[in-house]
Amino acid sequence: MSVYNIYYSPTGGTKKVSDILANAISDNVRNIDLLKKNLSSQHFEKEDICIISAPAFGGRVPVDNIEKIKTFTSDGAKAVLVAAFGNRAIDDTLIELYDVVVSVGFTVVACIEAVAEHSLVRKFGAGRPNAEDKTELETFAKKIIEKINNNDLTVPNFPGNRPYKDFKASAMSLVVDDSCINCKKCARECPVDAIPMENVKTVDMAKCFSCMHCVSACPKKARHNSPTVTNALEERLRERCADVKPNKLYI
Ligand SMILES: Cc1cc2nc3c(=O)[nH]c(=O)nc-3n(C[C@H](O)[C@H](O)[C@H](O)COP(=O)(O)O)c2cc1C
């Protein structure tokens, strides 16, 4: 039996939650970073336990994340699903993640909505997951182990609708300042190749889905969202994001 920590985490918030859970389940975890390009397909055995974590983007799972999961196969490995969100709502993220993992053969034993910093407006969900979240997730991990040990395979009752809500991309606008040293890390790591190697100061907006990985990966902090667009988004989200949201645990 192996325990896998499988995450799609452009700016690291989803990974923080996933790490807490995976490390609470086992001290010998195998990491699979779904942001990486050219991942080889992988098979998971029935006895394996997989934490599979995705961020909520417009209340959905990012398309690239879905495509990577579709390369997996399994014959009933136990999956614990995490939807990390920026203190607004997950909408249909968990149900979409559930549908794709079940379609490739996983058995879902628990689901989690977990608050993380909003990667477009970082003041929403700032500092999450915090120490309290960690304790809560670690306690939940014990329940998950108990459920698996009891061979209880009941499907958790979690929220979401089919058909899923329409995905509306947040039209962000990236600014690259003069501290850019043209190291091309952003272009190499962009999961959808939206940054051309020959001119890293431009972005192909037909491919970019505003995941913010290039912003968080830049070693010189040279990439930013346009302040005007960020301020407008903050204004639009303020009412729905300002209060402290709980995590939600389904087993
Ligand atoms: C394009 C985009 C769309 C997002 N949509 C939502 C959303 O619908 N609901 C929400 O609460 N947070 C939303 N967020 C915030 C992310 O879900 C949250 O910051 C998550 O932790 C990001 O994961 P990461 O840090 O692993 O990249 C969105 C972020 C981005 C970049």
The ligand as an SDF file (V2000), in Angstrom:
LIG
                    3D

 31 33  0  0  0  0  0  0  0  0999 V2000
   -8.4820   32.0490  -12.0390 C   0  0  0  0  0  0  0  0  0  0  0  0
   -8.8540   31.8610  -10.5990 C   0  0  0  0  0  0  0  0  0  0  0  0
  -10.1670   31.6120  -10.2510 C   0  0  0  0  0  0  0  0  0  0  0  0
  -10.5110   31.4260   -8.8840 C   0  0  0  0  0  0  0  0  0  0  0  0
  -11.8110   31.1430   -8.5680 N   0  0  0  0  0  0  0  0  0  0  0  0
  -12.1640   30.9710   -7.2650 C   0  0  0  0  0  0  0  0  0  0  0  0
  -13.5030   30.6400   -6.8950 C   0  0  0  0  0  0  0  0  0  0  0  0
  -14.3690   30.4070   -7.7170 O   0  0  0  0  0  0  0  0  0  0  0  0
  -13.8030   30.5550   -5.5660 N   0  0  0  0  0  0  0  0  0  0  0  0
  -12.8700   30.7890   -4.5930 C   0  0  0  0  0  0  0  0  0  0  0  0
  -13.2230   30.7640   -3.4230 O   0  0  0  0  0  0  0  0  0  0  0  0
  -11.5680   31.0340   -4.9170 N   0  0  0  0  0  0  0  0  0  0  0  0
  -11.1990   31.1200   -6.2200 C   0  0  0  0  0  0  0  0  0  0  0  0
   -9.8860   31.3540   -6.5590 N   0  0  0  0  0  0  0  0  0  0  0  0
   -8.8770   31.2980   -5.5100 C   0  0  0  0  0  0  0  0  0  0  0  0
   -8.2120   29.9200   -5.4940 C   0  0  0  0  0  0  0  0  0  0  0  0
   -9.1590   28.8810   -5.4760 O   0  0  0  0  0  0  0  0  0  0  0  0
   -7.3290   29.7490   -4.2630 C   0  0  0  0  0  0  0  0  0  0  0  0
   -6.5050   30.8540   -4.1070 O   0  0  0  0  0  0  0  0  0  0  0  0
   -6.5140   28.4760   -4.3360 C   0  0  0  0  0  0  0  0  0  0  0  0
   -5.9440   28.2450   -3.0770 O   0  0  0  0  0  0  0  0  0  0  0  0
   -5.4130   28.6070   -5.3690 C   0  0  0  0  0  0  0  0  0  0  0  0
   -4.6200   27.4710   -5.3040 O   0  0  0  0  0  0  0  0  0  0  0  0
   -3.0410   27.5310   -5.3700 P   0  0  0  0  0  0  0  0  0  0  0  0
   -2.5430   28.4480   -4.2660 O   0  0  0  0  0  0  0  0  0  0  0  0
   -2.6580   26.1280   -5.1490 O   0  0  0  0  0  0  0  0  0  0  0  0
   -2.6790   28.0600   -6.7130 O   0  0  0  0  0  0  0  0  0  0  0  0
   -9.5170   31.5250   -7.8830 C   0  0  0  0  0  0  0  0  0  0  0  0
   -8.1930   31.7800   -8.2580 C   0  0  0  0  0  0  0  0  0  0  0  0
   -7.8590   31.9430   -9.5880 C   0  0  0  0  0  0  0  0  0  0  0  0
   -6.4250   32.1870   -9.9580 C   0  0  0  0  0  0  0  0  0  0  0  0
  1  2  1  0
  2  3  1  0
  2 30  2  0
  3  4  2  0
  4  5  1  0
  4 28  1  0
  5  6  2  0
  6  7  1  0
  6 13  1  0
  7  8  2  0
  7  9  1  0
  9 10  1  0
 10 11  2  0
 10 12  1  0
 12 13  2  0
 13 14  1  0
 14 15  1  0
 14 28  1  0
 15 16  1  0
 16 17  1  0
 16 18  1  0
 18 19  1  0
 18 20  1  0
 20 21  1  0
 20 22  1  0
 22 23  1  0
 23 24  1  0
 24 25  2  0
 24 26  1  0
 24 27  1  0
 28 29  2  0
 29 30  1  0
 30 31  1  0
M  END
$$$$
